[in-house]
C-alpha cells in the first residue's frame, strides 16, 4: 500500500512546488500516455437443480474528451444464464487509453445474472463457481497524468421471501495514482468454500496491476421448503486524465480561472429474461 502524500501541509509549502511544476508541464513531451484497465469474469457450473426463473443483464457507458491529444475509451459486457443446463456466466471490461496533455476518458461496465430456485425441505442446494478480476494502470509522468482502475464482484444467496442474505462472496480491487488507494479484498460467508485464491499484484511506481483468480463452491441444506434467489453482479471502471486532477485544480487556483465540469451519462439498466 502506498503512503499518503501528505496533502495537509501549509499553503506556502504547496505553492512553491506547484509553480515549479508549471514549467515542468511545459517541458514534458506532448504525447505522454496513460492507461487504465478493469475486467472481471464469473462462471457458475454444477448447479444441484434447475432454476425456476433466470435474468441476465449487461450495461456499458463511456465518455471521452480531448483538447490536446487523444483518448480512447472502450467498454464491453455480456451475461447469460441457461436454465436448462443449468450454467451461468458473465464478464465486463472497461479500458481507457489517453495520449497528450489535456484529455479525460471514462469507461464503465456492469454485468449480472439472477436465478430463482425452489428447494424442498431436507434437499441440498449447491453450485461451483470461478471468479477472476484483473486491474492495470500506468502513467508516464506523475505530474501530468492520472489513471485509476477499480472492480468488484459480488455474489449473494437470498431467502426470496424475506430478502435476507443467507450467504455471500465479495471480491474488490482498486488502483489509483491520484489518491494512492491501492488494494485487493476478498470476503465470504462460512458456507462458501474457496480453493487457494491466486493473487498477483504490484503497487507503486508508474505501472501497477492486480490479478485475482478464485475457485469456489457453495453447499447447504434447508429444514423447510425454501425459495432462493442467487444474485451475482460485477462492476468495472477505468479512468485516465491529464493534467492530473489535483495539479489541475491547484494551477487553476493560482491563475484565478475556473474549469468546465464534465459529466458522462450512465445508461439505465433494462433486465431481460
C-alpha positions in Angstrom: 0.0 0.0 0.0 1.5 3.3 -1.0 1.9 6.0 1.6 -0.2 9.2 1.8 1.3 12.1 0.0 0.7 14.4 3.0 -1.6 17.0 1.4 -2.3 18.6 4.8 0.7 20.9 4.6 0.8 24.7 5.0 -0.2 26.5 1.7 3.3 28.1 1.4 4.8 24.6 1.1 2.3 23.7 -1.6 2.6 26.9 -3.8 6.4 26.6 -4.4 6.4 23.1 -6.0 3.2 23.9 -8.0 4.8 27.0 -9.5 7.8 24.9 -10.4 5.5 22.1 -11.8 4.0 24.6 -14.3 7.4 24.8 -16.1 7.8 21.0 -15.8 4.4 20.6 -17.6 5.6 22.8 -20.5 8.8 20.8 -20.8 7.1 17.4 -20.9 6.7 15.6 -24.2 3.4 16.5 -25.9 2.2 12.9 -26.1 2.7 11.3 -22.8 0.4 8.2 -22.3 -1.8 6.8 -19.6 -3.7 3.5 -19.4 -6.4 2.1 -17.1 -7.9 -1.4 -17.4 -10.5 -3.2 -15.3 -12.1 -6.6 -16.3 -14.0 -9.3 -14.4 -15.5 -12.7 -15.3 -17.6 -15.2 -13.4 -18.8 -18.7 -14.3 -21.3 -20.9 -12.5 -21.4 -24.7 -13.0 -22.7 -27.9 -11.4 -26.0 -26.5 -10.0 -27.8 -29.1 -8.0 -31.1 -28.2 -9.6 -32.5 -26.1 -12.4 -33.7 -22.6 -11.7 -37.4 -21.7 -12.0 -36.6 -18.3 -13.4 -33.4 -16.5 -14.7 -32.4 -13.0 -15.6 -29.2 -11.7 -17.2 -28.2 -8.1 -17.9 -25.2 -6.1 -19.2 -24.7 -2.4 -19.4 -21.8 -0.2 -20.7 -21.0 3.5 -20.7 -18.1 5.6 -22.0 -17.1 9.2 -22.0 -14.2 10.9 -24.0 -13.0 14.5 -24.3 -9.5 15.6 -25.6 -8.4 19.2 -26.1 -4.7 18.4 -26.7 -4.1 14.8 -27.6 -6.5 11.9 -27.9 -8.3 9.4 -25.7 -9.9 6.0 -26.4 -12.5 4.6 -24.0 -13.8 1.1 -24.5 -16.4 -0.9 -22.5 -17.9 -4.3 -23.1 -20.1 -6.6 -21.1 -22.1 -9.8 -21.6 -24.2 -12.1 -19.4 -26.1 -15.3 -19.9 -28.0 -17.8 -17.7 -29.0 -21.0 -19.3 -31.8 -22.6 -17.2 -31.9 -25.9 -19.0 -28.2 -26.8 -18.4 -28.0 -25.0 -16.0 -25.0 -22.8 -16.3 -24.4 -19.1 -16.0 -21.5 -16.7 -16.9 -20.8 -13.1 -17.4 -18.0 -10.7 -18.0 -17.4 -6.9 -18.1 -14.4 -4.9 -19.4 -13.5 -1.2 -19.1 -10.4 0.2 -20.7 -9.2 3.7 -21.4 -6.0 4.9 -23.2 -5.0 8.6 -23.2 -2.2 10.5 -25.0 -1.3 14.1 -24.9 -1.5 16.9 -22.2 -5.3 17.7 -21.9 -7.8 14.8 -22.0 -10.3 12.9 -19.9 -11.6 9.4 -20.6 -14.0 7.2 -18.6 -15.3 3.6 -19.2 -17.8 1.8 -17.0 -19.3 -1.7 -17.5 -21.6 -3.9 -15.4 -23.0 -7.4 -15.8 -25.3 -9.6 -13.7 -27.1 -12.9 -13.5 -30.0 -13.8 -11.3 -31.6 -17.2 -10.7 -34.6 -18.2 -8.6 -34.7 -21.7 -7.1 -37.3 -23.6 -5.1 -35.6 -26.0 -2.7 -37.5 -28.8 -0.9 -37.1 -29.5 2.8 -34.1 -31.6 3.5 -32.7 -31.1 0.0 -29.1 -30.0 -0.6 -28.6 -26.9 -2.8 -25.1 -26.4 -4.3 -23.1 -25.0 -7.1 -19.5 -24.3 -8.2 -18.1 -21.0 -9.5 -14.9 -19.3 -10.7 -14.2 -15.6 -10.4 -11.5 -13.5 -12.0 -10.6 -9.8 -11.5 -7.8 -8.1 -13.5 -6.7 -4.5 -12.9 -4.0 -2.4 -14.5 -3.0 1.2 -14.6 0.1 3.0 -15.9 1.3 6.6 -16.5 4.4 8.1 -18.0 4.5 11.4 -15.9 3.0 11.6 -12.4 3.0 15.4 -12.5 0.9 15.4 -15.7 -1.3 12.3 -15.7 -3.6 10.3 -13.5 -5.1 6.8 -14.0 -7.4 4.6 -11.9 -9.0 1.2 -12.3 -11.5 -0.4 -10.0 -13.6 -3.5 -10.0 -15.8 -5.6 -7.7 -17.6 -8.9 -8.0 -20.5 -9.6 -5.6 -22.4 -12.8 -5.1 -25.4 -13.2 -2.7 -27.7 -16.0 -2.0 -31.0 -14.7 -0.6 -34.1 -16.1 1.0 -36.6 -14.9 -1.6 -39.5 -14.4 0.7 -37.7 -12.3 3.3 -35.0 -10.8 1.0 -32.4 -11.6 3.7 -28.8 -12.6 2.7 -28.0 -16.2 3.6 -24.5 -16.5 2.0 -22.2 -14.1 0.2 -18.9 -13.7 -1.7 -17.2 -10.4 -2.4 -14.0 -9.6 -4.4 -12.9 -6.0 -4.8 -9.8 -4.2 -6.1 -8.6 -0.7 -6.8 -5.6 1.1 -8.3 -5.2 4.8 -8.2 -2.3 7.2 -8.8 -4.3 10.1 -7.6 -5.1 9.1 -4.0 -2.7 6.1 -3.6 -5.7 3.9 -2.6 -4.4 0.6 -3.9 -5.9 -2.7 -2.6 -7.5 -6.1 -3.2 -10.0 -7.5 -0.8 -11.8 -10.9 -0.5 -14.6 -11.8 1.8 -17.0 -14.8 2.1 -19.6 -16.3 4.4 -18.9 -19.6 6.1 -20.9 -21.8 3.6 -18.8 -20.7 0.6 -15.6 -22.7 0.4 -12.7 -21.4 -1.7 -9.7 -23.2 -3.1 -6.5 -21.3 -2.6 -7.0 -17.9 -4.4 -4.2 -16.9 -6.8 -3.3 -13.3 -6.3 -0.5 -11.3 -8.0 -0.1 -7.6 -7.7 2.4 -4.7 -7.9 1.6 -1.4 -6.2 3.8 1.7 -6.6 5.8 3.1 -9.4 4.4 4.2 -12.8 2.9 0.8 -13.6 0.6 -1.1 -11.3 -1.5 -4.2 -11.6 -3.6 -6.7 -9.6 -4.9 -10.0 -10.6 -7.1 -12.4 -8.5 -8.4 -15.8 -9.6 -10.7 -17.8 -7.3 -12.5 -21.1 -7.5 -15.3 -21.7 -5.0 -18.4 -23.8 -4.2 -21.5 -23.5 -2.0 -23.5 -26.3 -0.4 -26.2 -26.2 2.2 -29.5 -27.9 3.2 -32.7 -26.4 4.5 -35.0 -27.8 7.1 -38.1 -26.3 5.4 -39.2 -25.7 1.8 -37.3 -22.5 0.8 -37.3 -20.2 -2.1 -33.8 -18.9 -3.0 -32.5 -16.1 -5.2 -28.9 -16.2 -6.5 -27.7 -12.7 -7.5 -24.2 -12.1 -8.9 -23.1 -8.6 -10.1 -19.8 -7.2 -11.3 -18.8 -3.6 -12.0 -15.7 -2.3 -13.6 -14.5 1.2 -14.1 -11.4 2.8 -15.7 -10.4 6.5 -15.9 -7.5 8.4 -17.3 -6.9 12.2 -17.2 -4.3 14.8 -18.0 -3.5 17.1 -16.4 -3.6 15.1 -13.1 -6.7 16.4 -11.2 -5.0 17.7 -8.1 -2.4 19.5 -10.1 -5.1 21.0 -12.4 -7.1 22.3 -9.5 -4.1 23.9 -7.8 -2.9 25.6 -11.1 -6.4 26.9 -11.7 -6.4 28.4 -8.2 -3.1 30.1 -8.8 -4.1 31.6 -12.1 -7.6 32.5 -10.9 -9.5 30.5 -13.5 -12.3 28.1 -13.3 -12.6 24.8 -15.3 -15.6 23.4 -17.0 -17.3 20.5 -15.3 -17.7 17.4 -17.4 -20.2 14.6 -16.8 -20.9 11.3 -18.6 -24.4 10.0 -18.6 -25.0 6.5 -17.3 -27.3 4.2 -19.3 -30.4 2.8 -17.5 -30.3 -0.9 -16.9 -33.1 -2.9 -18.5 -33.1 -6.6 -17.3 -34.1 -9.2 -19.8 -35.1 -12.8 -19.3 
